């Protein structure tokens, strides 16, 4: 599932940091001003201290066969369910099923030749407790028939910040009263809401195969997991579509959707790939989703595990309760994916598409066995975004995205005391946060950089193949990495996945002329009562006379000093891979920061140099850097930052910057840069004749640029 966050760009953070000097111990990278933590009261602490164990598996659900139809007037679901089950290990003469808000009509045991034996049961509105006809062993399967009416609209909305309701199935404008909204039905099962429309066993640990027969009005299109095996007209204005999911997957991943959708067909190799959108957006579906086949091929090749499912569909629905959901073979997206070609220029949501697709390996093929282990789904899907961007658009674009993830995590101070894998959490949906997603993704990035690409992806392949169609916990991942690398990695998993917080590091770089040594002093300043003393393998690059020499440090004490004999370097570049999830302060000469901006290769090298240099913007050499940043070709994000910092230029240099800003406003490849350049020109140069420039920008295909230009023209009148 993709939890949607507001756009957050490094340049805004850069400006906020430049606006005031922070206490020395709290100068943060990537540049976030951290407010004071509010202590939790004892009651809340006790809630967090309660261990949330995984569900005990008493019964194993093997297969679900559903027949459902809908009453749009009352928003009811009429269902018949046949569940194939067996005891998980111990013999059992009873069964407990999850079913929320049902009206039960029949509960029976199926016998051969279509026979039924009514069973005694107790129902409290949430769980059906059924007495079986005898005791069954784990070698014996049995089938239960349940006839029911589900009434999801009568349930309390429930939900959380990440998933705003938990009714399971949603009727959208069922009476067709809103002329601007189509009538639709769709479901959202995660975390445990599918039991609001069919009887099942909740929890990520429970896998089943399924067959769903959907009876709908002839005018509607249907979608579900797996493959559509038949479609039959009933002769009364309705049609029954049957969908089969033959490979096992978690019960929360079961989905259906019904509505007036255009279906745009695509393919990857011989795999059916299609996009369900409202008819008015049909022409834009290939633009919005067109990279999907390439993504499937990229992830299949990268992981060494081919896409394992029978098809891949993506559907855009109205009023979705989250950002997107990775239902097996049938991902659901919120309606912000309904875009025109113009709107696509400003926000393509390609990261969401990548996120949900990567889930089909991490989350669907291999699923967390408890919500406490949710990062095994969501951290991987978040890192899947980075991997796709790196492949398709290059490392700089991926690093911009990765930096934003890290910034979100640092910004949310209330999350710094949360373990990545949390066995103490008040509610399962509290796991859907910046720790599970953004921090988790960056932890995986550190693991990749530590073991190397070959070992990282070999370990992922082993993990996926070893546990396919099974629930997993974090130690399964660790063991896969240990089996590949031969190294005990408890130290890494203990400090990054089973503990809270992150390092706070001070680096002091100096040169001892008489000894001919570079001296690096490191200090871990995080609160060691609440955070680990970290073991941090760190790469450091030394630039001397146009050559680069890389050395590796291992920081594992509170204070350490490292000395290297060499001529005075032009630059000591700490964390040369810029992979570390840490709040860092680096004390080194201004000249080194200048050199770093011009000569170090990565986006974050330039960003961190700018972050330091902007505090010294009166220096003529820094002024030159700020001017040069307008034309930086590393990534659009540096140019965006330069535009944000234009106000830090001297009056003389602002005049020099005008032509660069005008060029960005009319010609930068990124619409966000063009729009901000227009706004900045209007603010910094109100007395110039900008009318022609703004009128040209008002004709830009990007709505963001057009709106900025129209606003600027209004100011100039």
N, C-alpha and C positions, 0 to 999 in steps of 0.2 A: 504494500500500500504506500502511496506517495502522499505524505503530509505536505501541503502547500504552504510555503513561507513567502512573505513579501519580498520583492526584489531588494537586494542589499549589495551595494557596490562599494568596492574598496576605496574609491575616491572620496566618498562622503565620510568614511571613517578617517581617511587621511587628513581631511580638512578639520574634522573634530579634534584630532590629536594635535594638529598644528595650532589650534586656537588657544591652547593653554598648556602650560608646563605641568607635567605630572610629578608627583614625588618620585624620587629616583628608583625606589624599590618597586614602583608600580608602573614603569614605562613598559607598555605591553606591545608585543608583536602577536598578531597583526594589527596593532594600533587601536585597541579598544579601551575606552575609559571605563574602568570597572567601579561600580558603586558599591557601597558598603553592604555586606551580606546581612540579612535579617535572621537572627537565630530562631530556630524552630522551638516551639514549646514542648514540654515533656510528653503531652498527649500525642502530638504528631510524631515525635521521636519513637514512642512506643509502637505506633502503627507501622512505622518503617522497620522496626526491629522484628516484626512477626515474619517468620519464615513461610514463604508460599511454596509448598511442595507441588510437584507435578501431580496431575490427576492419577489416581490409582486405576489401572485398567482391569476391570472386572469382566466386562463383556467386549468382544471384538466384533465390530460392525464390518461386514464383508461387502455387502452390496445393497443399494437402495434403488427400488423401482417405484417411480412416482407417476401418477396420473393427476393432472391439475387443470382446472378451468377457473374462470373468474367471473364474479359479479361486479361489474364496474359501478352499478348504482349504489351498492352497499360497501364496496371495497372489501369483499370477502374472497377467500380462496377456497374452492372446493377440492379436496384432495383424497386420493387413495394411495396408501403407501404399503409396499411390501418390503420388509427389511430382512435380509439374511444375516444371521448372527451365530456366534458360538461363544462359549466361555473362553476367557483369555487364557487362564491356566487352571484355576481351581474349579471343581464341579460346582454347578449352580442350578437352582430351581426357580430363579427369579430374574427379573430384568428391570433396569431403570433407564428410561428414555427422557430426553429433553424435548419439551413441547410447550411453548409459551402462548397462553391466551387462546387455546383451542376450544372448540365444541366437539367432543368426541362422540362418534356415532357407533363405532364398532371396534373392538379389539379382539382378534382371534388368532389362533395358531393354525397355519395352513398344513393340511395333510395331503397325501397323494390324491391324484385325480380330482383336484379342485375342492376337496373337502375342507371344512373349517370347524375348529373347535373353539367356542367362545371362552375367553379367559377372564378371570377376575383381576380387577385392577383398581388402583387408587390414584386419583388425579387432583393435584393441588393448584392447578393453573400454570405450573412451571415444569413439573416432572410427572411422568406416568410410571407408577410402580406396578409391575405386572407379575403375577404369579404364573409360572409355567405349569404344564401338565405333569412334569416329572423333573428329576435332576438330569442335567446334561453334562457331558465331559467335553474337554477341549477338542476331542476328535469328532464331535457330533455337531453338525450344523442344524439350525432350525429357522423357520420363516414365520414372521409375525405380520398380520394384515391389520392396518389401522385405517378406518374411514373417519374423516374429520372435516371440520370447517375451521380455517384460520382467519383471524380477524385482526390483522396487524395494525390497522388504523385506529383500533380501540385501545391499543397499548399506549402507555406513557412514552413520550419521545425518548427519554433516557439519553444515552450518548455521552460524549466527552469532547474535549477540545479537538482531538484528532479526528474522531468519527462522531458527527454532531447528533446522530440519532441511532437507535439500535432496534428498529422495528423489523428489520430483516427484509421485508418486501414492501415496496412503495408504489402506490397508485398516484400518478402525476396527472392532474386535471382530469380525473376519471369521468366527469360529467360534461367535459368539453365546453366549459363555460368561459375559458380564457382564450380569446382569439390569438394571442401572442405566444401561446404555449401548447405544444402537442400533447395528446393523451398518451401516456406511456406506463408500462410496468417494468420495474427493474428490482434487483435484489442486491443487498450488501451483507455478506455473511460474517466478515471479520468484525469483532473477534468471535462472538458466540451468539449471533443473531439469526442464523439460518433456522434455528429451532422455532422461530416465530412463524415459519410458513411450511415446514415439514418436520415430522418427528425424526430425531437423530440422536447422536451422542456428541455433545459439544467438546471442544478442545482441539488444539493443533496436533495432538498425538494420534487422533483417530482417522485412519484412511479408509476409503471405500471406493468401489466402482459404482456406476450409476446408469440408469436409463430413465429419461424423463419424457413423458407424453404431454404436450401442451396443446390444449384445445382453445382456439382463439377465433376472433372474427376474421373472416377471409381477407379483410383489407390490411391486416397487420402482418409484419415480419416478426419472426422469433429468432432467438439466439440462446444457446446453452453451451455447456462444456462438451468437448468431444466433437463427434461427427453427426450431422443430420442424416439419419438412415431412411426416413420415409416422410412423406407429406401427403395426407389424404383428406379430400373434401368430404364433409359429412352431409352435404345436401341440404343443409338448413342455414346457410350463410356462415357456417363455421368450418374450421379446418383443424386437423390434428397433426402436429409435427412431432416426430420422435427423434430425440437426441440421445446418443450413447457415448459415455465416457468409459472406455474399456480398461484404461490404466488407473491404478489406485491413486487417489489424492485426498487431501484433508477435507473433512466435511465442511469447513468454513469457506472453502474455495468453490463450492457448488453455486451456480448462478443461473438465472434466467433473465431474459429481457424481451419485452413485447412492445411493438409500436410501429409507427410509420417511418421506416428507415430506408434510405437508399443504400444498396450494398455494392461497394466498389471492389472488384476482384483484382487480386495480385497473386504472386506466387514466389516461393523460394525453392529452387530445384523443383521437386514434384509436390511440394507442400502447399496446401491451400492457405493463402493469406488474404484477408479481406478487411474492409473498413466499413462500419455501419455508421452513417451520419444522417442528419435530417436532409431531406431532398434539396433544400436551398444551398446546402454546403457540399453537395456531391462533387461539383467541379473542383473544389479545393482539397478534397480528401487525398489525392495523390501528392499534393504539395505538403500537406500536414504530416501524412503517415508514410510518404513514399520511400523513406530510408529504411523502413522496417525489414524488407528482405535482406538488405546489406547488413543490418544489425544482427539478424539471425545467423547469417553466415559468419560474421566476425566473431560472435560469442561462441559459436560451435567450434570454430577453428582454434580460438584462443584457449578454450577450456579443454579441448580434446574430447569433448562429449557433445555429440550432435544433438540439436534440439529434439527433445524426446517425445513430443506430443503429436497428435494426429492432424492438427491444424493450428492456425493462429488468427484469431479475430480480435478487432478492437472496435469498441462501440462508444459513442458519445451520447450521454443522456442528460436530461434536464434535472436540476435541483439535486444533484448527487450530494451525498452526505460527507464526502471526503474529496481528495484530489483525484485519486485514481485507485483501482483495485485490480490485483493480479490474478483474478480467477483463472483457473487452469484453462488454457486455450482461448479464453474470452475475457480480455481486459476491459474494464469499464472506466471511462474518463468523465470528468466533470465538463460542464458545458462551455467553459472557457476555451475548450479545444475547438468549438465552433468558430472558425476564423475565416476571414477573407484573405486574399493574397496580400492586401495592404496591411492588415493587422498582423499577419505572419512576420512582416519585416521587423516589428518591434518586440515580439515575443513568440518564439516558435515552439516552446515547450518540448523541445527535443529531448531534454534531460528526463522529463516524465516518461516519455515513450521508452527510452532506454532503461529507466528504472524498472518499469513494469515488466518489460521483456526479460531482463536479467533475473527477475524473480522466478521465471519459469525453470531455472536451474536451482536458484537459492531461495527457497520458500515453497515451491511447488513440487519439484523433483525430490528435493531434500528439505524437510520442514522442521522448524524448531519444535522440540517435544514439549515445551512449556512456554508460556508467554514470558517468563523470566529470561528465556534464551532467545527472545525476539531479534536481537542483533544478528543472529545467524541468518535471518531473513532480510532485515532492513538495512543493516550496515553493508551487507554485500550488494543489495540493490542500489544503495547510494553510491558505493564505489563503482558499480557498473556504469553509472553516469560518467564518472571520470574516465573510465577505460574507453568508452565509446568516443568521447570528445577527444581524447588523446589520439585515438586511431584515425578519426575522421578529419580533425581540424588541427592536430598538432599539440605538443605538450603545453605551449603557452596558454592556449584556450582551456585545456584541462586544468592547468594550475590556477587560472582565474576562478574557475568553478570550485576547485578544491579549497582555495583560500576563503571563498565565501562560506563554504561549509564550516571551516575552522572558525571564522569570525562569528557565525551564528552561535556556535558552541561557547566561545569565550564571552560573548555578549550576555548570555543567559546564566548569570551567576548562581541562580537558584539550583542549577543543575550540576554544579561543580562537586557537590558532595554525593553524587549518585554513581554507584558502580555501573559499568557497562552491562554486565550480566547481573541482574538484580533479583535475588531471591526474597528480598524484603521490599514489597511495594504494596501500597494500600489497595490499588485496583489494577487489573491487568492492562487497562488502556492508558494508565499512567506511563507505561513503557514506550508509548509513541511520542518521543521527545527528541531534543537535539543531542542527547547522549547516545541513544540507540541509533539514530540516523547519522547526524553530522560527525560527532566524535567517533562513532563506530567506523564510518568510512575512512576517516583519517588514520585510525589505528591499523586498519587493513593496509593502508598505503605505507605506513611505517614497516609493517611486517614484510611487505613486498620488497621495500628498499633494503631491509636487513638481510633477507635470505637470497635476494636476487630473483630476476624474472623467471629463469628456468626452473628453479626450485619452487617458487611461489605457484606457478601455474601447474606444475607437476603435482604438487600437494593438493591443489583444488581438484584436479582430475581424479586423484586417488580418493579424496573425500566424497566426491559426487558418485563415483562408481561403487565405492564400498557401501554407501548408505542410500542408494537410489530407492525411491518410494518408501523411505523410512523416516521416522522422527529422529532428531539428533540433539545433542547438547554440546556445549562449548568444548568439552574434553575430547569429543570425537574429532573436532577440527584440529585441536592441538596434536593429537596422536597422529593424524595424517601428516602434519608438517614434520613431526619428529621422525616418522617412518621414512620420509623423503630425505630430510637433511641429515639425519643421524645425530641431531643435537637435542639435548634436553631443553625444551623451550618453556618450562614452567615459569622461569623468571619473567619472560615476556608476557605470558598470559596472566600471571598473577598480578603484575603491576598495571597492565593496560586494560584487561578485561574483567578481572575479579576485584578491582579496587577502584576507588573514586579519584577524581581530581586529575592533575597533570603537573609536570615539573614547572617550577619557576626558576629561571636560570639567569645568573649574571656572568658574562664573559668579559674579561679585561685582557686586551691585547697590547703588548708593549715590546720594545726592542732594546736589548741590553748591548750597547755599542762595544764596551770593552770585552765582553764575553763572546760577542758575535752570535747572540742567540735571540730568537723569538720566544717570548715567554707568554703563555696563555694561562691565566688564572680562572678557574671555574668555581662557581658556588651555587649550590641548590638552596633556594630560599623559601620553598613552600613549607607550610606548616606540617611538620613531621608527625604531629599527633593525629592528624586526619588523613595524611597522604603518605605514600611510600617514599623511601629514599630510593630514587630510581637508578637502575642500571641503563646507561644511555650510550650505545655505540654511536659515534659521531664522526662524520667525514669532514675534514678541513682541507681547503685548497690554499696553497701558498703561491702567489703570483710574483715572479721575479724576472725582470728583464725579458718579458714577453713569453716566458715559459711558466707552466703550471705543474706543481707537484702536489699530489694528494696524499694525505696521511690520515690515519684513523685513530681516534681517541676512544677510550672507554671511561666514561664518567660514572663513578659508582660510590663516591664519597661526598660529604657535605662540601668540603673545600679541597680542591686539587690544583696543582701547578704542573704544567707541562712545558718543557724547554726543548727547542730545536736549533741546532747549529746551522746557520745559513746567512747569506748576506741580507741586508735590510730588505724586506719584501715591499713590493708596491701595494699588495693587498693580502690580508689574511681573511679568508672567507669562511666563517663558521657555518656549520651545517650546510655544506656545499650542495647537497641534494635538496635542501629546503623541504625536508620531509618531516621534521620534528613537530609534534603537537605539544607546544610548550609556550609559556609566556617568557620572553627573552629580552634581556637588555645587553647590548654589546657596546663596550667602551673601547673605541679605537680612534685614531686620528682622523680629522676631517678629510685629509688627502686620500685616505683609504676608501672612504665612502664615495668620494668623487670617482675614484678609479673603479670602484665596484659598479657604479651606475653605467659606466661606459664599456667595461670589459667583461664583467661576469655574465654568464649566458642566459640565466633563467629570469622569468617574469618576476619571481619573488626577490631575486637579487636586486632588480631595479626598484621594485616597490619599497623594499626595506631601506635602500639607499635614499630614495625620495623621502621616506618617512623621517629619517634622521636629518637630511639636508634642509628640509623645509623649516626646521627650527632655527636655521642659520641663513635665512633667505636674504639678509642684508649683504652677505658676502657676494662679491661680483661673480665668483666662480659658480656659486649656487644659482645665481640669476641666469647664467648661461645654461645650466642643466635644465632649469625650468623652461627656458625657451626651446631647447632641443627636444624636450619631452613632447612638444606639440607634434613633432614629425617622427616620433619613435615608431619603428616598424615591428617591434617585438609583439605587441598586441594592442588592440583597441583600448584595453583597460588602462594602459599607461597614458594614452592620449586623453582619455576621459578624465583621468586624474590630473593631467596637466591643465585641462580646461577648468576644473574645479579650483586649481591653485593659481589661476591667472591673476586673482586679486592680490597675490603676494609679490607680484612683480613691481619694480619701481615704475614711476610714471614714464620714464624714458623707455623702459623695456616693454611697458604695456603698448606703446605705440608700435614697437617692433613686432609685438605679438599679434597686432590687429590683422595683418595679412594672413598669418597662419590660422587664426581663428576663422577668418572668412573662408579660407580653403577647406577647413574642417566642416564648416556649416554647409558648404555646398557639395563637398566631394568625399567626405569620409565614408568608408564602406559600412560603418556601423551607425544605425539610425540614432542610437542613444547619444553618440558623440555629436552627430549633426545637430540634434535637438538642443543639447546642452551648449554647444557653441553659439547657436542662435540666441539662447537666453543670456549667455555671458556677454555677447556683443551688445545686446540691448541694455544690460545693466552697467557695463563698464564704459560704453561709448555712446551715451544717449545724445550727444551733440553732433555726432557724425551723421552724414547722409547715408543711412542704411536701408533706405526704402527699397531700392532695386534688389539688394541682397535678400531682404525679408520677403519680398513679393515672389522671388524665385523659390525660396524655401517653402512658401505657402502652397506651392504646386508640387512639393515633394510627395512621393507615393506613401511615405511613412506618416501615419496619423500623428505620431509623437512630434515629428518635425513640423508638420503642417500646423498643429495646435500651438507649438512654440512660436512659430512665425506669425501667426494671426495675433497672438498675445503681444508679440513685439511690435507689430504694426499698430496695434491699439495704443501702446505706450508712445509711439513716435508721432501720433497725431496731435 
